[in-house]
Each structure stands twice: as structure tokens, then as C-alpha cells.
Amino acid sequence: MREVATGKAAASGVAIPTQEGSDGSADPLMREIGFLDDLLDEVIVEQSGRELLEGIAEVRSRAGKKTAAARLQTAGPDEIGGAIRAFGLFFQLANLAEQRERLRTIRRRQRRAGEAFIRDSLGEAVQRLADAGRTSGEVEETVRRLFVSPVLTAHPTEARRRTLLVALRRFARLLERRDDRTLSPPEDRELRRRLREELTILWRTADLRSVGPTPLDEVRTALVFFDETLFGVIPTLYRGLDAAFDQLPVDHDRESADRPTGTRPPRVGAFLRWGTWIGGDRDGNPNVTASVTLLTARVQADHVLRGYEAVATRLMQTIAPSVPADRLDRRLAARLADDAAQLGDAMVGLQRRFPDEPYRQRLGAIAERLRRTRLRLAEDLEEWPGWYRSTADLEAELAELAEALVDDGLGRVVWGELQDFRWQIETFGFHLASLEVRQHADALAAAEVALGDPRGERAHKPPVDAELPGAPGVTAAEVIATLRAMAAIQGRFGVEACHRFVLSFTRGASDVLRILELARLAGTSVVPASATPGFTPSVPVLDVVPLLESADALEGAGPLLDSLLDDPAYRDHLRSRADHQEVMLGYSDSNKESGFLAANWLLYRAQSALVESAARHGVVLTLFHGRGGAIGRGGGPANRAILAQAPGSIDGRLKLTEQGEVIAARYADPAIALRELEQISAAALLASVPEHDEAVRKAASHGARVLDELAASARAAYRAFVYEEPGFVAFFREMTPIRELSALRLGSRPASRKGHAADPEVDLDSLRAIPWVFAWSQCRVNLPGWFGLGTALSEYRDRSDDRELGHLRDLYRRWPFFASVIDTAELSLGRSDLAVARGYLQLATTSEAPRLWDRLQSEFEASASLIEQVTGRSLLADAPAVRRSIELRRPYVETLGAIQVDLLHRLRSERSAEERARLVRQVHSSINALAAGLQNTG
């Protein structure tokens, strides 16, 4: 679908310069995109005819010209639909090519580095700690304090179907084989044939879901990444960190200190723990029930136990030394005797296959025990002898096996793949990812009212199965069933499987205390077992996580935690949980309420206040960062954001959400997943040392007053535009595709917390942050990622002596927080395109629209200009890969924008139900295609 440099266009007329993309090019990215573009042309012609390809070319060639609107009005439905599909599929292919280029870049850097460590790696972090004067043992102690927990969420920002994700992964694996320079001509021909076959399947696969996904569909989508990537990557992450110690000066008083990784006990523990909200987050989503949560835990256990069984089986096939009976380790012999007694015919078969190979017998027995554990825990089959009651039992058996192998002179085997297995078990347990339950604080308050006084003094209690006011689809019985489900999960898979209860929109200590009281009631008959089918009265072990997301809650974060920790009953509860308190900070809703700059400063100040409160009360604090993929929901470069947090707020413990489209982008490919995990872990490690905190504290002391002023100005400008302009709601709902987004089946959760369609004419406050950000992204404005910054910077300049913004430039150089805020806004502005957005303006018919557009445009221009003054460079000058990606996509995105505007105009004026249904499908397809092209949804 490309246009050659001579001006002779391929059918689609998409400009991919041949001086960069021809087969003879030295640029592998453009060469690969050119190859994929040619393949796509062939498939379009084969499947839909050359006429469609030529029609797509003409539509593209007129984008941005005065004749574009006329041409779109004459284009038939098939032509428009074909163009949307072609451009959308091209974006998916270009994304794969860029992902592969990122891998090539990582490998080039590793080759250039040689024995040194590449930037932002764990090895570099370890080296920096050593260079600062720490001994190898002191660095090891710092690493052993590290706790990193990415939490996958079910936020509906992944616009692609699971079917498409799996098909794209198949295509990517084939594409990787093109790098094999040893392919023979027949093998190359067969590879190209297979690529065409997969691309044909992609072309013919519907891009839209015919029905919305269920919560369990979302669970299974996430498990693809655990099965295909994360399960195998985790040992590689730990192994690389362990190997970094080999480069440090030897501690001679340490046993085996001079031996390399794989030949000695590891110096690195399993510091990563995965969490998930998928199947547990019921805030505004009545489709997530207690039964769904329990089934989610069982499905996760099934996947991880199958993974362990496969590893044990593989080890059985490889660790095959023969051992004479008179040299057999005593403990190993006892274990084998237990295996024979408990495993019956399965053990007889192992003894017959491996008569003189006890290690193979033992590992085969472990594999069989894991199979029985899976059948018992995940499939709820009858109890068999020999299944593991806990991971501690499995870990003890592997430790015994390791000792026997070491005593037999096979330490290299122990500290190699067997150690990888042990790291996986430490990381994933029998539950894979800790399942977190989330519910809105107001729903729990309503449940408490509905349940009334447990002594029965209320005369007129509503039925426990009546819907709670303000919480569509939620009943008091369901709240109690959820708590009982948590207890059931803990009893089956261990407390770590499900023990956190996240309270959305926490306003005070009473919200936290309320859930503990409800948990106590879950163990009584106040709500009878008959009202919670499948769940008997029981009290779960709980770690209550207040989620602070409103401006009021963030400003009062310190006093709220003080109040909570001063409560004697709560403090007793916390002592039972090792005096550890977790608090979640909400980036999405705080941004939507206060704007980009003000929200970031509110979050920073809240972190400082929480750290001080926890220190006063002597509790361990973990801050859970609810960051989204889009900049308007806290997105941006994660490692830089980690280093920019308030002093003392990391302290070895980092927890953050991984949401929607970000999950596939970061964790679909093993090498990229490894790099992502390395970067966030390395940043957490470096952010946890005293010298980092001191440097940040010093820089913040010079900038806090300025940020107070900037944040106040930015918030006032944002609130005045979004919440106080009487015509803004109509402007927003007409200019963006927000109304159409509400019907797009992205996730199992409604777009609005109150259960109605995501129509801001009903209530802008109840509109979730995700569709809010998504809608602005589609029309290329990206308002949540920058609005108010221009006003703040210009007002600061005008009322201070800093006319040249020299003080802000100094803060930008010295203060990681301020630099991160400015750089993130720069990314958002650089990815915006007001020339494209102006096309959407024609959809806004209110008399206020021109004035509001002028205000938006002036704020954009001021933000861009003043950021350039602060940074001393043009937008995206330091982000060549981002600039290149934008330029590559520009012809397609402009075309799709014009198509979407035309479709929205037709849809909103169409009266025929049949024609409206067709237009809705095409609008939704255009939304999906643009999301792929912009690599961003909400």
C-alpha cells in the first residue's frame, strides 16, 4: 500500500519513502514495513479485488485536501469499510515491525556494551550502587529488600479482540524467522506463503466483538501473557540480576563469592509478585460476582500448576545421572519411598522407566504430585493422596532434592534450571497472581445500612438481595458473598491468593473500618448461607487498601492515615498483618477532576504526607500507583516516573497497575517484557537508597513553592474550561466520538459508574476517566495530558521576575519530578495534531463551539511554546523514535480521521435504523483502527 519516491503510487497511495524502505535499504524497520505493506496489498487484491485497493488509494490521496469531503461522500460502504480495515491492519503490522526494531535496538546496545551493562538495566543499577561505595554484600542486602508488584487490571482500554491478539502473535512468530540468514530458498518461499496465509486470516477476521467480553473472557486474555511470556521470563530476570554480582569486587569473607551465577547459591531472591484486578474488580461492574472471583482463582491456579508440571517433567527428562543404591542420599531415599506409597501405579511406571536414576524418579513424582494438586485445587476433583497442600511443601521437597544433588557433585545442575524452577514457585505460588477485590466505598456504606444492626434492633431492614441505592446490580448479600469468597480462596490456595480489598473513593477512616466490620459479619449468620449460595459463613484475612483519587482525599491523605492508625481496633488489626499498610493513589480520576499538572502535584504531596504519617506510627508503607496507559491517566515512561516519586515513597517497595493496551505492548514479547521488568525494577532499586532521597528532597525544597503556584493556576484554568464553561459538555459530546464509544464493546465494565451510557449530557462527573481520555485521543487533542499547563507557565512568567523561565529550566535539570511532568506533557502535545482535530470541530454545531475551540487552541499553543522554553528544545526533539512513528502513521491517521468525521456526521443525522446500524459498525471499526494507529486508547 505504498507510494514510491518517483511518485508512482501503489494502489493505496500510502507514502513509505523508498530511499528508506526499499529492499536494498540499510534501514531494517522501513524495509520490513515495506515488505509487510506489499504482503497486505497482495492479500487485499486476492480477497477483495484490485478495485478496492485503488479506491483506498484515491481516498488516501485526497486526505487533507479540499476534495477529500466530496470524495468520501461518493465512496460506497464497501470502499469505506475496506479502507478502515486496510489502514487498521497496516497499523497492527507496523506496530509489530516497530516492536521488532525495538528488540534489534536492545540487542545492538547489548553487543556494543560487551561486558558492561546497558542503560536502565538491573545490572547498571547494581553497578551504580557499588560505585557509590557499597560492598557487594551491602548491594545484595539492598536488593533483598526489593519488592516489585505489577498489577494487571481489566480497564477496558484494549480495543483488540483476544482472537486478533492471538493471530497477531502467530504472525509475529513467523516474522521472527525472517531474521534467520541461513534459510534456504525453499524455506524462504514457505515462510512467505505462511505469512500470506496468516495475513489472509487477519484480513478476514472481524475487528469488532459481536458481544461484549465477560469478566472470565478478560481473565483468559490476561492469562495468554502469563502462559506465553511472563512464566518463562521471570527466571531470566532474576538470573541476569544474579549475574550482575559477578562483575562486582569479591567479598572474600563470603563462601563461594568468586564463583559465577549458575555454579553457586543465588544472591537474589524472588522479588517480583504479580497482582490482578481481573475477575476481582467489581467497582461499577456488577458482572463481577463472588462466583466469578472464585472461578478466576481456580482458572489462574490451573494455568500455573500446568506450568509447574511441564517444568518438572522437562527436568525429569534432563537431570538423568545414575546413582548406585548404596550411594543414594538418605532423605532422597525416604522421599522415594513416600512416593511409592502415595502415588501407586504412577510411581511404578517411573521406577520401571528409570530403575537406576533416582533424580528422574523424584522429579517425575513431583510432576505427578503437581498434576494431582491441579486436579484437587483447580478442578475440585476428589482428594487424591500425594497432592501438595501448599507451596511450602513443594519448596521443601525441591530444597531436599537440591541438597542431594549438591552432595553428589551436581551443584551446577542445582543452581541452573532447578533454581529457575524454584524462583518461579516463589514468584507465582499456587495462585499465579494475587487476586485483588475492589469495590466503591459508597456501595459498602449502602450495604452496611441495608444489613442494619446485627442485633436486629432495626425494625424494617430491606431484603439482603435488594439492589443497593447508588450501586446498580449490587446487593448486601453479594457484598457478604464476596468476602466469603475471599475466605474460600484463601482456604484453598493460601492467604496470598486473595487478601487485598481496595476501597475506591475512600474519603475517611470510617470507610476502611467499615469493610473490617462487614468482614466480621461475613463470618456470622446475619446473612444466612442460603443468601450466598456456594459460600458458607467465614471471615477472610484482609489487607484493606484505601484508594485516594479525589482532590479532597489526596489533600487530606496524611490526616486520613493518621486517623486510621490512631484507631486502637485498626492498629490491632494492622499488627496481625505485620504492621504493613498499603495505600493506593488514583491517577486517572484525579487528572479528570483537577487537570494534568494539578493532579500530578496533588499526588506528589499526598505521597510525602503518607510517608511522614507512616513513619510517625512505625508502620511499613507501600504506595500503590494506579497509573494508566495514557498520559491523561498517569501514563508515560515508567522508569523515569518511578525515579521522580517523592522522597521515601519507594523505599524498596513498588506497586503499580498495568492497564489495557499497555499489557500487550509490554508483555507480549519475552525480550520486551524482560526489558520492561528490568527498567521498573532497576528504577525502584535506585529510588530506594538514601542518597537518591536526599538529592530529590534538596531539589524539591527549591521547587515546592513554585509548583504550588503552577498547580493552582493550572487547576483553575482546567476547571474553568471543563467544569464551568456552560457550553463545554455539548462541545465535548459533539466534537469527540464519546457517545459512540459508550457502545463499543471493549470490556465487561460499563463506561459510567452509575450504570447508564457514557453520555456526558447525563453527568460528566460520573463518566469514567477511560472513555474521557479515549475520546480526546481519537480526535487527536489529548486534552487530559496538557490542558492548563500553558496558562500556569504564562501566569508564572508574567507575575515573577523570571521572564526567561531560568528558574524553571534549572528545576527541570535538577528535579526528577518536574522533569518527568514536563517531559510527559511534551509527549502528549507532540502526539496531538490540531490540524486533524479541526476536522472534528465541524461536528460541533453549538454557537459556543468556535469560542471554545479558540480557547483550546490558544492553551495548546501556549503549552507547547512554553515547554519548549523550559526544555530548550523543540517538541519531541529528544524522542526520535516517537517522532518517526508519528510520521510513519501520519498519512493513515489523517485519512482515518477524515473518514471517522464523515461517518460521525452521517450517523448523527441518519434516521434509518438499518443505515444507522451499518454506520455504527463502521464508526466502531474506525475507533479500533485509530487506537491501533495512535497506539493509545484510554
N, C-alpha and C positions, 0 to 999 in steps of 0.2 A: 504494500500500500504506500509506496514511497515515490517521491519526486526527485529525479536525478538533477545533478548540478547544471547540466546543459539546458535544463528547462523542459526536457521531455518527461512528462509525468507518467508514472504508473497509474492504474485506473483510479486509485483513491486520491491521488494528488497530495499525499502527506509528505512534508519536507523532511527527509533524512539525508543530510549532505553526503554525497558520495566521497568527497575528499576525506571524510572521517569514517564512512561506513561501508565502503566497497570491500570486496573480498581481499584486496591487496592492502587494506588499511592496517596501520600499526596499532590502531585503537580497538582492543578486543570487545569493548562494550558496544560501540557503534557497529562493528562487524557482526556481532551476534544479533543485535536488534534488526539489522538489515536482513540477516538470514531468516529470522522469525517473521519479519514482515512479508518476505517473499512466500514463506510457507502459508501464511494466513491468506494472501492473495489467491494462492492455488486452491486452498480449501473453499474460499468464498465462491470462486468461479465454478468449482466442481459441484458444490452443494446448492448454490443459488443462482448461478449464471453470471456471465460477463456483464450483462446489462445492469445488474445490481451493483457490481463493482464500479462501473462507470458512473452510475447515478450517485454513489457515495462520493466519488471523486469530484463531481460537479458541486455537490453540497459543500464539501470541504473547501473547494477552491474559492467559493464566494463568501466564506466566513469573514466577518468584519467589514464587508463591502456593502454599499447601498443596495445592491441587487440581491443580498442574502435573503431578506424577508420575502421578497417576491418569489425567489426560487423555492424556499421552504413551503410557501403556500401552495405551490404547484406539485410538490413532491407527494407521492402516494404513501399510504400507510406502510406498505411493504418496504419502500425505499427508506423511509424514516426509521422504521424498526431495524432494518438491516444496517443502517449507518450507526445506530446506537449500539447494536450488538458488535459490529466490527471494531468501533473505537473502544468499547469496553473490554473486548477480548485483547485488543492490542495493548491496552494498559496493563492487563494481567501479565501478558508476555513480557512487556517492558519491565515490570516490577521484578519478574524472575531474573531477567538479564541483569538488572541493577544489583539484585541480591548476589548474583554470581560475581559481579565485578567487585562487590564489597569483599567477598571471600578472597578473590585474587589479590586485592589490596592488602588484606590482613596477612596473607602468605608472603607477599613481597616484603612487607615490613619485617616479618619474622626472619626471612632469609637475609635481609640487609643487617638485621640486628645481630645475627650469628648467635654467640653465647650470651649476649646481653639480653635484656628484657625490653619488650616493646612498650610503648606508652600506654598508660591506663591499665596495665595488666597487674595481676596479683604479685607476680614476680617483681615488677618495678616497685610496687608498694612495699614489699618486704625489703628490697634493697634500700629504699629511701629511709625506712625505719633504722636499718643498720648504719647507713651513712650518717644518721643523726646522732650516733654514738651508742646505740643499743647493742648488747651482745646477742649472739644467736639465740641463747636461752631466753633473753628478755623479749626478743621479737616473737619467739614461739609462745610465750605467755600472753602477749597481746593478741596473737592470732587465736589462741584458745578461748579468749573471751568473746570472740566474734559470733554474732547470731544474725543471720540474714533470712528474711521470710517474705518472698514474693507471694502475693495472694491473688489468684485468678478470680475475676468477677464476671457475672453474667450480664453486665451492662450491654444493652443492645446496640453496640457500635460496630459489629462485624456484619457488613451488608451482604457478604457472600454466603451462599448455602454450603452446608458441610459437603454435599456432593461435589460442588465445584472445588472446594479446598482439597479434597482427596484427589480429584482428577488433576488439578494443578501440581500436586505433589508427585504424582506419577510422571507427568510431563517433565518436571524438574529433574527427576532422577535420570530420565533418558537424556536430557540436555547435558547433564554432567558427563556423560560418556563421550561427548564431542571433544572433550579436552584430552582424550586418550590418543596420543600421536602414533600409537602402534596399531591402530585399527587398519585392517586390510580393506581394499576397495569393496569386496562383497559385504564386509561387516559395516562399512560406512553406508552403503546403499540400504542395508536392512535397518540401520538406525534411523535414516531419513524416512523410510517407509513407516516405521513405528511412530515417529514424531508426527507425521501427517495423520496417521490413524488416531492418535490421541487428540490432535488438534481438531479433527473432524468431530470427535465425540464432544469436545468442549464447545464447538460451534453449535452443535445440535442440542446441547444441554440447556434447559431453561435456567435463566439467571434469577428468576423470582421464585420464591416459595409459594406453592399453591395453598398451603395452610401455614399458619404461624407455628414456630417451633414450640414444643413443650419444654418444661424445665429439664426433663430427662434427655431430650434431644440436645440441649445445651451442655449437659453433663458429658454426654458421649462425644460431642465435638471437642471439648477440652481434653478428654482422655486420649484423643488422637496424638496430641503433643507429648503427653507423658509416655505413651507407648512407643512412638517413633523417634523421639528426640531426648526428652529430659531424663528418662530412666538410664539411658546409656551415657549421657553427657556428664552426669554428676561425678562418677569416679574420675573422669578425665580432669574435671575442675580441681578436685582435691589433689590428684596426682601432680598436676602442674604446680600447685602451691607447695606441696611437699618437696618437689624437685628444686624449688627456689632456694630452699635452705642449703642445698648442696653448693650454692655459689657464695655462701657466707663464710667468714672465717670460722674455723673449727673450734668448738668448746672442748678442750682436751680432757676436761674432767667429766665428760659425758660419754657413757658407753655407746659404742657404735657410731660416734659423731662423724667419723671420717668415711662412713660408708654411704653410697648414694641411695636415693629412693628406689624402692623395689628390692633392696637387699638388707633392709633394717626396719625396725618398727617405725611406723609413720609418725611424723612430728605434727601432724594435722588431724584434728577431729572433724567430724561431720557437722559443719556449722550452718548448713542450709536446711531450712524447714519450709515446706510448701504449705500454703493455706488455700482455701477456696470458699467463695460465696455461692458457687453454682450448685443449686439444689438446697441452699440454706437461706438465701436472701429473700425474705417474704415482705420486705418493705414496699408497699404499694403493689404487690404481686400475689393475689390470692391463689394463683395456680401452684404456688409452692406450699405444700401442706406438710404435716408431720409425716405422713406416709411417704411422700416424695423425698423428704430428708433422710429417712431411714433407708429407703431404696438406693439413694445416692451413695450412702456409706457402703452399702453392700456391693454396688457396682464398682466403686473405687477399690474395695478390698479384692474383688475378683481380679481386677486388672493387675494389681501389684503382686498378688500371690502367684498369678500365672507367670509374671516376670521373674520372680524368685525361683519358681520351679524350673523355668528354662535355664537360668544361670546355674543352678545346682546340677541339672542334667548335663550341661556343657562341661562343667568342672569334672563331673564323673567321667566324661569321655576323654579328658586330657590329663588328669592327675592320676597316672597309672603305674607308679612304681610297685614292684613286687616286694613283699616283706615276709621272711620266714616266720613261721608260727612262734618260734622261740624268741624272736626279737620284737614281737608285737607289743606296742605300748599298752600298759595295764588298763588305763582309762578307756582307750580306744576299744580294747577287747570287751570291756564291760558294756560299752555303748552298743557294740555289735550284737552282744547277747540280748540286750533290751530290744534291739531292732528285730531280732529273730522271734522274740516272744510276742511282740506287739504287731508286727507287720505281716506275719503269716506268709502266704504264698508269694507276695511281692518280694520278701527278703529271700525266700528260697530261690527265686529266679535270679536275684543278684548274686547269691553265693554260687549258683551254677555257672553264671556267665564269667564271674571274676573270682575264681577259687583262691588265688594267691595274691589278690590285690585289695587289701582291706580299705585303702583310701577310696577306691572306687565304690566298694560296697557301702561305706559310710555316706558318701555323697549321694549315691543312689537312694539310700534310705532317707536322707534329708529331703530329697526331691519328692519321694513318696509321702513323707510326713507333711510337706507343704501342700501337696495335692489334697490330702485329707483335711488339712486346715481350711483350704479354699472351699471344699465341699461343705464343711461344717459351718464356717462363718458367713460365706458369701451366698451359698445356695441353700443354707438352712436344712441340710440333709441330716439324717440321724447320726448320732455321735459314734464315731469310729475310734478304736484305740490308736494312739500314736500321733494325734494331731497336737499342734502347738497351742498352748493356752495364751501365750504372749510372745512378743519378740524377744524378751529376756531369755526364754528357754532356747530359742533358736540361736541367739548370740552366744549363749553359754556353750552350746554344742560346737559352734564354729571356733570358739576360743580353745576348746579342748582339742579339736582337730588340728588347729594351728600349732599348739604346743607339741603334739605328737610329730608333726611334720618337721618342726624346728629341731627336735631331738634326733630326728632321723637324717639331719643334714640337709633338709629341703627348705631352708629359710627363704630362698629366692622365690619358691612357689608360694609360700605363705604371704609374703609381702608384695606379691604381684596380683594376679587375678582374684585370689581368695580375699585379699584385702579390699579390692574393689567391691566384692560382694558384701563385705561387712560394712563398708561405707554406705552402700545402697540401703541396707537394712536400717542403719542408724538414721538415715535421712527420711525414708518413706514409711517405716514401721509396717504394720499390717493395714494401714488406713490410706496410704499414698499421700494424701494432703489433708490437713486438719480442716474439718468442715465447720465453718462459722455460720451461726444463725444471726440474722439481722431483722429487726422489726422497729417500726416507728414508735417513739416514746408515747405519742398520743393514743395509739392503739392499745398499748399496755395499760395506760391510765383508764381507758374505757373498759378494759377487761376487769380491772380492779373494781371499778364501780359496779359492773354487772355481777360480779361474784359476791359483792357486799361483805358484810361482817360474817366471818366464818362461824360465829356462834349462833347465827340465824336470827339476829335481832332485827334485820330489815324485813319488813312485812311483805314488800312487793318486789322481789327480785325478778328480773326478766329471765326467760329461759337461757341456759348456757349456750344453746345453739342458735340464739338470735344474733343477727348481724350487728356488730358494734357501730355506734354512731361515729361517722367520720372515718371509718375504716372498711371500705367495701370488701365484702367477701370474708371478713374476719369475724370470728365468734370467740367468746370466752373459752368455750370448750377447745377450740383449735389452739389457742394460746397455751392452755394447760397440756394439750396433746403434744405440742412442740417440745415443751420442757420434758415431758415423759419420754418422748422420742430421743432427746439428747441423753437421758439416763440409760435408755435401752442401747444406744450406740456405744456409750462408754462401757456398759457391761459386756458387750460383745467384742469390741475392738480396742478397748482401753480408753482412758480419760483423754489422751492426746487426740483421739479421733474426732472429738466434738465437745469443746468445753468453753468456747468463747461466745458470748451473747453481745452483739453490737447494737447499741441503742441509737437509732437515728434521731437527730434533732433533740439531743439532750439539752435541757435548759437548767437543770439544777440537780443537787444531790438526791432529792426525793425520787427522781426518775430512776436512778441506779438502785436505790434501796427498794423501790417497788418490785423490780424484777426478782430480787432475792426473796421477797415475801411471796411472790407468785410461785417461785420455785419450791418454797416450803409447802404451799398449798397443793402443788402437784403431787406431793407425797401423801396427801390425805384423801379422804373421800368426799371433800367439799364438792368436787366434780367427780361423780362416780365413774368407774371404769367403763360402764356402758355408754358414757358420753364421749369416750375417747377410744373407739374400737381399735384393738391391737396394741393398746398401751395401758399397762396397769399403773396404779399409783406408785411413784418413785421420785426421788429428789436427785437432780443431776448435780455434779460438781460444776460450778460456774466461775468463769472469769468474766466479769461484766466490763464491757468496753464502751464508755461514753463517746459518742461521735459528736464533735463540736463543728457546726457548719454555718451557723448564722453569725452575723457581726456581733450581736449581743453575747452569744455564747463564747465566741473567740475572745472578745474583750474581757469577759469575766472568767476566763479559763483558770487562772490562778486561784481566785476565791472559791470557785466551784470545787476544785480539787482539795483545797484546804478544808472546806466544809465537809466533804466526803471523808477525808482522812481523820477529821476530828470526831467523827461519829463513832462511839465505842463499839457498837454492834458491827459496823462495817469494818472497823480496824481488826476486830476479832476474826471476821471472815477473811480479811486480807492476810493475816498471819497464817491461816490454814493454806494459803496459796503462796507461801514463801515470800510474803511482803513484796509482791510484784504487782504493779498496776500498769495497765495499758490504756492509752487514750488515743482515739482516732481523730485526725484533723481532716475536715472535708474541704477539698479544693474546688469542687465543681459548684456547689450551691453558694459558697462564699463569693466566688467570682461573679456568679449571676446576680447576686444581691448587691455587691459593692463595687464591681468592676475589677479589672486585671491588677492594677498597681495596688489599690487599697486592700484587696483580698490577700495579696502576697505579703504585705506588711502586717496585716492582722494576724496571719498565720505565723509569721516570724516572731512577733511579740507574744503570741499565745505560747509558742514553744518555750521561750525564755521564762515566762511566768510558770509554766508547768514544771520545768526543770527546777526552778527555785523552790516551788511547793514540795515536790518530791524529796528534795534534799533536806528541807526543814523537818520532814516527817520520817526520814530514814527509810524510804521505800525505793525499790528499783523501778525505774520508769522506762517503758517502751512507747515511743510515739509511732503511731501507725498512720502513714501518709496516704490519704485517699486520692491519689493523683490519677487523672485520666490520660488518654492517649493524645487528645487535642490540647493545644496550648490554653484554650479557654477553660479547660478542666484540669489544669496543673501539669500538662504535658511539657515536653521539651527534653533536652539531653539529661538523662537521669544521673549520670555520674557527677556532672557539674552541679546539678541541683542538690545532690547529697552533700557535697563539699561546701555548699552555700547555706546550710542549715545553721540555726542558732547555736552558740557555744554550749557544749554539754548535752545537746539534744540527741546525739547519736550514741556516744559512749559505748560502742561495741554492739549496739542493738539497732538493727534497721528492719523496718517492716513497711511494705508499700504494695499498692494494688497494681495489677497488670490487667488492663481492661480491653475488651472488644477486639478491634482490628490490630491492636498492639501485640496481642498474644501470637497471632500468626506471623506477624512481621519479625518478632524477636525469637520465636521458639519453633518455627517450622523446620529450620535447617540446623543440624547439630553444631556446625562450626560457628554460625552466627549466635546460636543460643549460648555456646561456651563463651564467646566474646562478651555478650551482654551480661552474663552472670559474673564474669571476671571484672567487668568495669564497675558494676554496682558494688560488688564485694570489696574491690580494691578501694573504692571511694569511701565505703563505710569504715574500712580499716584505717585509712589515713585521717578520717574525720574524728577518730576516737582517741587521738593522742593529745596530751596536754599542750604541746607547742602549737598544734593547729587551733585549738580552742583559744589560746592566748592571742594568737595573731588575728583571729576573727573578732575576738572581743575588742581588741585595740582598734581595728578598723571600724567596727560598729559604733564605738564611742564617738568617732568623728562624724558619723553619718546619721545617727538616730534622729536628731532634731530635724535635719533636712528631710528625712523620709517621713516624719510626722507631717510636715508641711505638704510634701508632694502627694502623700496618700490622701490627705484631707481634700486637696484641690481636685485630684483625680476622681475621688468618690463623689464629690459634689457635681462635677461635670457629667459623670456617668449616670448618676441618679436623676439629674435634671433632664437628661435626654431620654433615658429608658423608662423611668417611672413617673416623671412629672409632665412630660410633653403630652398633651391631650390627644394628639394625632399619632403618637408613636405606635400604639398597638395595631391600628389599621395599616400603617406603613409597613410594619413588620410582617403582618399576616398576608399582605398583598405582594410585597416585593420578594419575599422568600417563599420556598415551597413548604412552609411549616404545616399547612393544612394537609397537604398530600403526604407528607412524611408520617403523619399520625396513622395512616392506614397501611404503611409499608411494614410487612411482617419481618421485622429484624430480630425480635426477641419475644420471650414469653411474658414480659412485663409491659403493662400499659405505659403510654408516653406521659400520662399525667398521674400524679399521686392520688387525685380524687376520683380516678376511675373513668372520667369522661375523655372524649377525644382531645388530642393535643391542639386545641384551638385557643390561642391567647385571647380571643374575644370573650371566652368564658372566664378565664382567670390566668393572667400572666404569672402570678405568684406560684400557682400550682403546677405550671409547666416544668417538667424536669430539665435539668441542665443539659442532658444529652441532646434532645431534639433542638433545644435552643442553640447550641453550638453547631450542630449538624446543619441547621437551616442557613446560618450565616456562612458556613463553609461552602455550601453548594453555590451560593451566588457570589462567591469569591471576595466577600467583605471581611470575614474573620473578626467581626467586631469584638467578641469577648476577649480576644488576645491582645488588644492595644487601646481600646477607646478610653479616653480620659488622660492618657499619658501626655499627649500634646499640650492640653490645657495646663496640666500640672507643671510641665517643664517651662512653658512660656510664662506662666504666672510667677514661677520661682525666679526666672531670669529678670522679669520686669520689676519685681519688688526687692531684689537684692543687689548688691554691688558686683555680683558675679555675672556680668553681662556676657562674658565669653564662655561661661559654664566651666571655668577652670576647676572649681571645687568638685563639680560633678565628674569631670574627667578624672580627677585624682581618686575620687571614690570608686569609679569604675575600674581603675587599675588595682586598687588596694583591697576592696571589699568584695569577696566572692558572692555575697547575696545580691548586692546592687548590680554587679556584672551579669549575674545569672538572669535577673529580671530584665535588664536592658537587652541582653542577647536573645532571650526568649521572645520578647516583643518584636525585636528585629526579624526573627524568623517568621512570626505571624504576619507582619507587614510585608515582608518580602514575598510571601506566598499569596498575598492578596493581589487582586487586579481590578481596580475600579473602572477600567475601560470595559471589562467584561460585565462588572456589576451594573454599569449604566444601562446595559441591555435589560436587566431585570427591573430597572426603575420604571420602564414603560408599563409594567404590570400594576404599579401603584396608581390608583385613579383618584385618590382623595386630594382635595385642594392643598392640604398641608405637605404633600409628598415632596414637591420641589424645594421647599424651605428646609425640610428635614434632611434631604439629600445634600443640600449645600452645607448644612451643619456637619454631617457625617464626613463629607469630603474635606472640609477645612480642618477637622480634627485629625483625619488621616494624614493630610499633608504636613500639619504641624508636628505630629508624632514622628513621621519619617524624617523630616528635616532636622529636628532637634536631637533625635537619636544619632543621626549621622554626625552632629556636632559633638555629642558626648563620646562617641566611639572613635571619631576621627577617620571614618571610612564610609564609603557608600554602602547601602543595604546589601547584605549577603556577600560582601567582598571577601570575607574570611570563610565563606561556605561554598567553595566552587562546586562540590558535588550536588548541593541543593540547587544552585543556580542552573547547573547543567540539566538536572532532572526537570526543572520547571520549563526550560527552553525546549527540551525534547518533547514535552507534552503540550506545549502551548497551542500548536495548530489544532490538535484534537480537542483540547479543553475549550478553546474558543468556539469550535464547531458545535460541541455538545451543549455549551451554554446557550448558543443561538437556538438550537433545536429545543432545549428544555423551555426556554422562554416562549417559543412559538406554541409548544404543546400546552403549557400552562394557560396561555391566553385562550387557546381553543377550548380547553377543558372548562375553564371558568365561565365561558359564555355558551357552552353547549347545553342543550335541553334534552336531547335524545338519550335515553338510558343506555341503549346499546352502544352508541357512539361514545358516551362518557366512560363506559366500562373499558372500551378499547384504549381511549386516551389515558385513563388512569394507569393501565398496564404499561403504556409507553413512557409515561412520566416516571413511574417507579423504576423502569429499566434505565432511564436516563440518570436517575439518582444513584443507582448502583454503579453505573459506568463512571460517572463523575467521582464517586467515592474512591473507585479504584485508581482513577487518573490523578486525583489530588492526594492519594494515599492518606486519607483522613476522612473521618465521619464526625463523630461527636466525642 
